[in-house]
Structures are given as structure tokens and as C-alpha cells.
Amino acid sequence: MALSPALAPADALPPYTNLWAYRKRFAEAAPILMYHKIGSPPHGVRFRGLYLPTWLLARQLCEWKANGWASVGLEEFVRPSRPIRKRVCLTFDDGYASLHQEALPLLVEQGFRAIVFLVPERIGGFNEWDLAIGEKPAALMDEVQIREWMQAGHEIGGHTLTHASLPRLTLSEARREIVDGKKKLEDRFGRSIEHFSYPYGDWNPQIRDLVAEAGYRTACTVERGINGVGVDPFLLRRITACRPPRTLRTLFGLMSG
């Protein structure tokens, strides 16, 4: 059975570095880009790919703007009836403090808006979920920083109470992570939380249904691809933004760009 464009395989799409490399695919539908930490990775971190240099984020935003692109929110992906042209959706997982320090000024300067998916039990703390696998601690935004993020016109979304891998929990535990995480953010920040991101990208059909039942309107995966007309809004694909590989070709491109 043929797959619809919304469910088609990712076609081995590479991580996102620049608009030129993706110009043909992005003509088909608006991309959702995924970021985590902004800045240079400190010595000894295990997952360097979760860091995007500040200069590269600035370059990406300038490139979008220079080519007439604008940002859209995830609400645009709730059963779209036609392709979304020359628009990009910017998403940040976990709510690292580097987002407030490094990304927020750039987003304001270039006039782009974004959404950050928060872990309410860890606000003002650090990425405790990574320590068991040997990762270095990294600070998460505190309440003041999150409020400044919202005051600048950006959104917040849910990422469970504690950054749990939902399929590994009982359905009762998973429901609590999803529902209570949403309520805690709404009570703390006084706004409706409508968008969700699966921690680690882990989901299954039961988890997907729990997210929908909780009152969310969309949910993002980490499955690589773009989202065509008729996409399931609770299984949105994204593309990781990362630094280009260090080759002579990419080095020349950076120097001449």
C-alpha cells in the first residue's frame, strides 16, 4: 500500500545546516526544526550533537529572513488542508538556560518566534534524566527566564513532568506524566498548554492517544521528515538542526557564504 505524502519515509534527510541544501524539499511543505542546547559544547559532554553553535543559529535565522521566510506555530499543522509555503517552525526541547541566554536575543532581533517544550518538575534545575547515562549536567531555564521568553512573544509546550520515556511506564504512570505535566505548566504560567513533545521521541499508539485525550492539539516526534497535507498532528516529524560536518567542502562553503 502506498504511503501518503504525510506518512512517507524520511528519504534519508540529513540534519539541517542551511536552507540551500533543503530548498527543494522545503518547497513541498513547511519544516519543523528541532533544537536543544545553543552554544559550544563544554569539555567532556557525551552528546555534542545536541549543541548548536550560537553563530550557526544566527546564520540560519538570517538566511531564512533574507530569503523571505517567516516562522509559524505548531497550530498550523493541525490537519493542514494545503501546503504551508516559505514558513518554518522552530522548536526547542527541554528548556535549557542557553536558550534564554543565546537564542532569545537572536530570535527577537530577526523577528522569529519559537516554542520550547518544558519539563515542569525540573524548571530552574538541570537535566537530571541525562546523568544516569553519564552526561554532564546543564542548567535549565528558571521561572523568570521562562516568563521573559513568553513576554517576547514565544510559546511554551509540555514535555512530561520529569522527562520520562513514556512507553516504559504503565499506562497509569504515563497518563500522570502527560496530564499532570500539562496542568502544572498551566497553573504556574496562567496559559493553555496545547503542544507536546515526546521525551526521547518515544511513543506508541497508546501513548499517542493519551496525549490527545489530555487536551493537546499537536505532538512532536524526533522522526526525521517533513509534514505534508493530512499529517497526523500527534505524530509530527522534525529535522534536527546541527553543525555541518567538518570537510573541506563545508569549510569552503562557510568561508565563502
Backbone hydrogen bonds in HBPLUS format (Angstrom, degrees):
<---DONOR---> <-ACCEPTOR-->    atom                        ^
c    i                          cat <-CA-CA->   ^        H-A-AA   ^      H-
h    n   atom  resd res      DA  || num        DHA   H-A  angle D-A-AA Bond
n    s   type  num  typ     dist DA aas  dist angle  dist       angle   num
A0007-LEU N   A0004-SER O   2.93 MM   3  5.32 142.3  2.07 110.7 121.4     1
A0008-ALA N   A0005-PRO O   3.45 MM   3  5.04 163.5  2.48  95.0  99.7     2
A0013-LEU N   A0010-ALA O   3.11 MM   3  5.78 138.5  2.29 117.2 125.4     3
A0016-TYR N   A0240-THR O   2.71 MM 224  5.95 155.0  1.77 152.3 157.9     4
A0242-CYS N   A0016-TYR O   2.96 MM 226  6.07 162.2  1.99 157.8 160.5     5
A0022-TYR N   A0019-LEU O   3.07 MM   3  5.34 139.2  2.24 106.0 117.6     6
A0023-ARG N   A0020-TRP O   3.34 MM   3  5.16 169.1  2.35 103.7 106.9     7
A0026-PHE N   A0022-TYR O   2.90 MM   4  5.94 165.2  1.92 171.0 176.0     8
A0027-ALA N   A0024-LYS O   3.25 MM   3  5.27 148.7  2.35  97.0 106.2     9
A0028-GLU N   A0025-ARG O   3.08 MM   3  5.54 155.9  2.14 108.7 116.0    10
A0089-CYS N   A0031-PRO O   2.99 MM  58  6.28 162.7  2.02 157.7 162.5    11
A0239-ILE N   A0032-ILE O   2.90 MM 207  6.31 146.5  2.01 154.6 164.8    12
A0033-LEU N   A0089-CYS O   2.81 MM  56  6.15 158.3  1.86 173.8 178.6    13
A0091-THR N   A0033-LEU O   2.96 MM  58  5.98 151.9  2.04 150.2 159.3    14
A0034-MET N   A0239-ILE O   2.91 MM 205  5.80 154.2  1.98 138.6 138.6    15
A0241-ALA N   A0034-MET O   3.07 MM 207  5.96 168.2  2.08 156.1 153.5    16
A0035-TYR N   A0091-THR O   2.84 MM  56  6.14 146.9  1.95 149.6 160.6    17
A0093-ASP N   A0035-TYR O   2.94 MM  58  6.41 159.2  1.98 163.2 161.5    18
A0037-LYS N   A0050-LEU O   2.89 MM  13  5.86 163.5  1.92 169.0 169.0    19
A0052-LEU N   A0037-LYS O   2.85 MM  15  6.31 149.9  1.94 148.5 156.8    20
A0039-GLY N   A0052-LEU O   2.74 MM  13  5.72 167.5  1.75 137.0 140.1    21
A0050-LEU N   A0047-PHE O   3.16 MM   3  5.87 168.3  2.17 117.7 121.4    22
A0051-TYR N   A0048-ARG O   3.08 MM   3  5.66 164.7  2.10 117.9 121.8    23
A0056-LEU N   A0053-PRO O   3.01 MM   3  5.30 128.1  2.29 102.4 116.0    24
A0057-LEU N   A0053-PRO O   3.14 MM   4  6.57 156.9  2.19 156.1 162.3    25
A0058-ALA N   A0054-THR O   3.00 MM   4  6.27 164.0  2.03 153.6 158.1    26
A0059-ARG N   A0055-TRP O   2.98 MM   4  6.15 150.6  2.07 136.4 144.6    27
A0060-GLN N   A0056-LEU O   2.87 MM   4  6.11 158.5  1.92 150.0 155.2    28
A0061-LEU N   A0057-LEU O   2.97 MM   4  6.21 167.3  1.99 157.5 159.8    29
A0062-CYS N   A0058-ALA O   3.02 MM   4  6.16 161.9  2.05 147.9 153.3    30
A0063-GLU N   A0059-ARG O   2.95 MM   4  6.08 150.4  2.04 145.0 153.3    31
A0064-TRP N   A0060-GLN O   2.98 MM   4  6.30 159.9  2.02 153.1 157.5    32
A0065-LYS N   A0061-LEU O   3.03 MM   4  6.25 173.7  2.04 153.4 155.0    33
A0066-ALA N   A0062-CYS O   2.85 MM   4  5.96 163.2  1.87 149.3 154.4    34
A0067-ASN N   A0063-GLU O   3.16 MM   4  6.24 139.5  2.33 141.6 150.6    35
A0067-ASN N   A0064-TRP O   3.17 MM   3  5.38 133.2  2.40 100.2 112.6    36
A0069-TRP N   A0064-TRP O   2.92 MM   5  5.03 164.2  1.95 149.6 144.6    37
A0068-GLY N   A0065-LYS O   3.08 MM   3  5.22 164.2  2.11 112.2 113.7    38
A0070-ALA N   A0086-LYS O   3.35 MM  16  6.77 154.1  2.42 140.9 145.6    39
A0088-VAL N   A0070-ALA O   2.97 MM  18  6.38 146.6  2.09 148.5 158.8    40
A0072-VAL N   A0088-VAL O   2.97 MM  16  5.96 143.8  2.11 133.7 139.4    41
A0076-GLU N   A0073-GLY O   3.15 MM   3  6.00 164.3  2.17 121.0 124.9    42
A0077-PHE N   A0074-LEU O   2.92 MM   3  5.49 164.8  1.94 119.1 124.2    43
A0078-VAL N   A0075-GLU O   3.33 MM   3  5.58 163.4  2.36 113.0 112.8    44
A0115-ILE N   A0090-LEU O   3.09 MM  25  6.54 153.0  2.16 153.6 161.6    45
A0092-PHE N   A0115-ILE O   2.86 MM  23  6.22 148.6  1.96 156.0 164.4    46
A0117-PHE N   A0092-PHE O   2.83 MM  25  6.27 158.3  1.88 164.2 171.5    47
A0094-ASP N   A0117-PHE O   2.88 MM  23  5.53 116.8  2.28 143.9 157.1    48
A0141-MET N   A0095-GLY O   2.79 MM  46  5.83 170.1  1.80 164.0 164.9    49
A0099-LEU N   A0096-TYR O   2.98 MM   3  5.62 154.0  2.05 115.1 122.6    50
A0097-ALA N   A0139-ALA O   2.92 MM  42  5.56 171.7  1.93 126.4 128.2    51
A0100-HIS N   A0097-ALA O   3.04 MM   3  5.38 120.6  2.41 105.2 118.1    52
A0101-GLN N   A0097-ALA O   3.05 MM   4  6.36 161.7  2.09 152.0 157.7    53
A0102-GLU N   A0098-SER O   2.76 MM   4  5.45 162.6  1.79 139.4 145.3    54
A0103-ALA N   A0099-LEU O   3.03 MM   4  4.83 123.5  2.36 110.5 126.4    55
A0104-LEU N   A0099-LEU O   2.90 MM   5  6.20 148.8  2.00 166.4 175.3    56
A0106-LEU N   A0103-ALA O   3.04 MM   3  5.30 117.3  2.45 105.4 120.9    57
A0107-LEU N   A0103-ALA O   2.92 MM   4  6.16 161.7  1.96 163.7 169.8    58
A0108-VAL N   A0104-LEU O   3.01 MM   4  6.19 165.3  2.04 158.6 162.0    59
A0109-GLU N   A0105-PRO O   2.98 MM   4  6.06 160.0  2.02 142.5 148.5    60
A0110-GLN N   A0106-LEU O   3.03 MM   4  6.21 156.1  2.09 149.7 154.7    61
A0111-GLY N   A0107-LEU O   2.92 MM   4  5.85 119.1  2.30 138.8 153.1    62
A0112-PHE N   A0107-LEU O   3.05 MM   5  5.07 153.9  2.12 143.3 147.1    63
A0111-GLY N   A0108-VAL O   3.34 MM   3  5.15 146.0  2.46  94.7 104.3    64
A0155-GLU N   A0114-ALA O   2.99 MM  41  6.32 165.9  2.01 157.4 159.6    65
A0116-VAL N   A0155-GLU O   3.17 MM  39  6.48 154.5  2.24 133.5 136.9    66
A0157-GLY N   A0116-VAL O   2.82 MM  41  6.00 148.2  1.92 146.5 146.0    67
A0118-LEU N   A0157-GLY O   2.92 MM  39  6.09 162.9  1.95 148.4 143.2    68
A0159-HIS N   A0118-LEU O   3.05 MM  41  5.35 115.0  2.48 168.6 151.8    69
A0122-ARG N   A0119-VAL O   2.88 MM   3  5.56 161.2  1.92 127.5 133.9    70
A0121-GLU N   A0161-LEU O   3.07 MM  40  5.45 151.7  2.15 147.2 153.1    71
A0125-GLY N   A0122-ARG O   2.87 MM   3  5.13 153.2  1.94 137.0 136.1    72
A0124-GLY N   A0141-MET O   2.84 MM  17  5.29 142.2  1.98 130.4 128.1    73
A0140-LEU N   A0125-GLY O   2.97 MM  15  5.52 157.5  2.02 141.2 137.7    74
A0128-GLU N   A0126-PHE O   2.82 MM   2  5.72 131.3  2.06 112.6  97.2    75
A0130-ASP N   A0127-ASN O   3.07 MM   3  5.79 161.7  2.10 120.8 126.1    76
A0131-LEU N   A0128-GLU O   3.23 MM   3  5.51 148.7  2.34 107.3 115.5    77
A0133-ILE N   A0130-ASP O   3.14 MM   3  5.69 149.7  2.24 112.1 120.5    78
A0135-GLU N   A0130-ASP O   3.22 MM   5  5.37 160.3  2.27 143.5 137.9    79
A0134-GLY N   A0131-LEU O   3.00 MM   3  5.09 160.4  2.04 112.2 113.0    80
A0146-ILE N   A0142-ASP O   3.00 MM   4  6.26 155.7  2.06 153.8 161.3    81
A0147-ARG N   A0143-GLU O   2.93 MM   4  6.15 158.6  1.98 151.0 156.5    82
A0148-GLU N   A0144-VAL O   3.01 MM   4  6.30 151.4  2.10 146.2 154.2    83
A0149-TRP N   A0145-GLN O   2.94 MM   4  6.18 148.4  2.04 142.2 151.2    84
A0150-MET N   A0146-ILE O   2.96 MM   4  6.32 155.8  2.02 150.4 155.9    85
A0151-GLN N   A0147-ARG O   2.85 MM   4  6.05 158.0  1.90 147.3 154.0    86
A0152-ALA N   A0148-GLU O   3.11 MM   4  6.24 133.6  2.33 138.0 148.4    87
A0154-HIS N   A0149-TRP O   3.37 MM   5  5.91 157.1  2.43 147.3 145.4    88
A0153-GLY N   A0150-MET O   2.87 MM   3  5.26 159.7  1.91 115.4 119.5    89
A0158-GLY N   A0195-HIS O   2.84 MM  37  6.29 154.6  1.91 158.6 159.6    90
A0197-SER N   A0158-GLY O   3.00 MM  39  6.44 142.4  2.15 156.0 167.0    91
A0168-ARG N   A0165-SER O   3.12 MM   3  5.80 151.6  2.20 120.3 128.5    92
A0169-LEU N   A0166-LEU O   3.03 MM   3  5.46 167.7  2.05 119.8 123.6    93
A0174-ALA N   A0170-THR O   2.84 MM   4  6.08 163.6  1.87 157.9 163.0    94
A0175-ARG N   A0171-LEU O   2.88 MM   4  5.97 157.2  1.93 144.1 150.2    95
A0176-ARG N   A0172-SER O   3.10 MM   4  6.35 156.0  2.16 143.6 149.6    96
A0177-GLU N   A0173-GLU O   3.02 MM   4  6.33 160.5  2.06 151.1 156.0    97
A0178-ILE N   A0174-ALA O   3.01 MM   4  6.25 156.2  2.07 150.7 156.9    98
A0179-VAL N   A0175-ARG O   2.76 MM   4  5.81 170.9  1.77 160.6 162.2    99
A0180-ASP N   A0176-ARG O   2.91 MM   4  5.34 145.0  2.03 133.1 144.1   100
A0182-LYS N   A0178-ILE O   3.23 MM   4  6.33 153.8  2.31 137.6 143.7   101
A0183-LYS N   A0179-VAL O   3.05 MM   4  6.33 165.4  2.07 152.6 156.3   102
A0184-LYS N   A0180-ASP O   2.88 MM   4  5.93 159.5  1.92 147.3 152.9   103
A0185-LEU N   A0181-GLY O   3.27 MM   4  6.43 158.0  2.32 143.1 147.7   104
A0186-GLU N   A0182-LYS O   3.04 MM   4  6.29 160.9  2.07 150.3 156.1   105
A0187-ASP N   A0183-LYS O   2.83 MM   4  6.00 164.1  1.85 156.7 160.3   106
A0188-ARG N   A0184-LYS O   3.05 MM   4  6.07 152.4  2.13 139.7 147.3   107
A0189-PHE N   A0185-LEU O   2.94 MM   4  5.94 158.6  1.98 151.2 156.0   108
A0190-GLY N   A0186-GLU O   2.81 MM   4  5.18 130.8  2.05 136.9 144.1   109
A0217-ARG N   A0194-GLU O   2.65 MM  23  5.34 175.0  1.65 149.5 150.7   110
A0196-PHE N   A0218-THR O   3.10 MM  22  6.15 145.8  2.22 126.5 136.9   111
A0220-CYS N   A0196-PHE O   2.81 MM  24  6.30 149.1  1.90 140.4 148.3   112
A0198-TYR N   A0220-CYS O   3.15 MM  22  6.33 164.7  2.17 167.7 167.6   113
A0201-GLY N   A0198-TYR O   2.81 MM   3  4.77 152.9  1.88 124.0 127.6   114
A0202-ASP N   A0199-PRO O   3.10 MM   3  6.15 167.0  2.12 129.7 130.3   115
A0207-ILE N   A0204-ASN O   3.03 MM   3  5.27 114.9  2.47 106.4 122.0   116
A0208-ARG N   A0204-ASN O   2.89 MM   4  6.11 165.4  1.91 165.2 170.1   117
A0209-ASP N   A0205-PRO O   3.05 MM   4  6.25 154.1  2.12 142.6 148.6   118
A0210-LEU N   A0206-GLN O   3.02 MM   4  6.31 148.5  2.12 143.7 152.3   119
A0211-VAL N   A0207-ILE O   3.04 MM   4  6.34 155.5  2.11 154.5 160.0   120
A0212-ALA N   A0208-ARG O   3.17 MM   4  6.49 157.2  2.23 145.7 151.6   121
A0213-GLU N   A0209-ASP O   2.86 MM   4  6.08 160.6  1.90 150.0 155.6   122
A0214-ALA N   A0210-LEU O   2.99 MM   4  6.12 137.0  2.18 140.4 150.9   123
A0215-GLY N   A0212-ALA O   3.14 MM   3  5.60 160.7  2.18 111.2 117.2   124
A0219-ALA N   A0233-PRO O   2.84 MM  14  6.35 147.9  1.95 147.7 144.6   125
A0236-LEU N   A0219-ALA O   3.10 MM  17  6.24 164.1  2.13 166.2 161.1   126
A0221-THR N   A0236-LEU O   2.88 MM  15  5.73 173.4  1.89 159.0 158.9   127
A0238-ARG N   A0223-GLU O   2.98 MM  15  6.15 149.2  2.08 147.8 156.8   128
A0231-VAL N   A0228-GLY O   3.27 MM   3  5.79 139.7  2.45 140.9 136.7   129
A0235-LEU N   A0232-ASP O   3.00 MM   3  5.44 163.2  2.03 123.6 124.4   130
A0247-THR N   A0245-PRO O   3.02 MM   2  5.92 118.4  2.42 112.1  95.7   131
A0251-LEU N   A0247-THR O   2.91 MM   4  6.05 160.1  1.95 153.3 159.7   132
A0252-PHE N   A0248-LEU O   2.97 MM   4  6.06 158.4  2.02 142.3 147.6   133
A0253-GLY N   A0249-ARG O   3.04 MM   4  6.29 153.4  2.12 141.7 149.3   134
A0254-LEU N   A0250-THR O   2.94 MM   4  6.17 154.3  2.01 150.4 155.9   135
A0255-MET N   A0251-LEU O   3.02 MM   4  6.21 155.0  2.08 146.9 153.9   136
A0256-SER N   A0252-PHE O   2.92 MM   4  6.04 144.7  2.05 146.9 156.0   137
A0257-GLY N   A0253-GLY O   2.89 MM   4  5.68 122.2  2.23 137.5 150.1   138
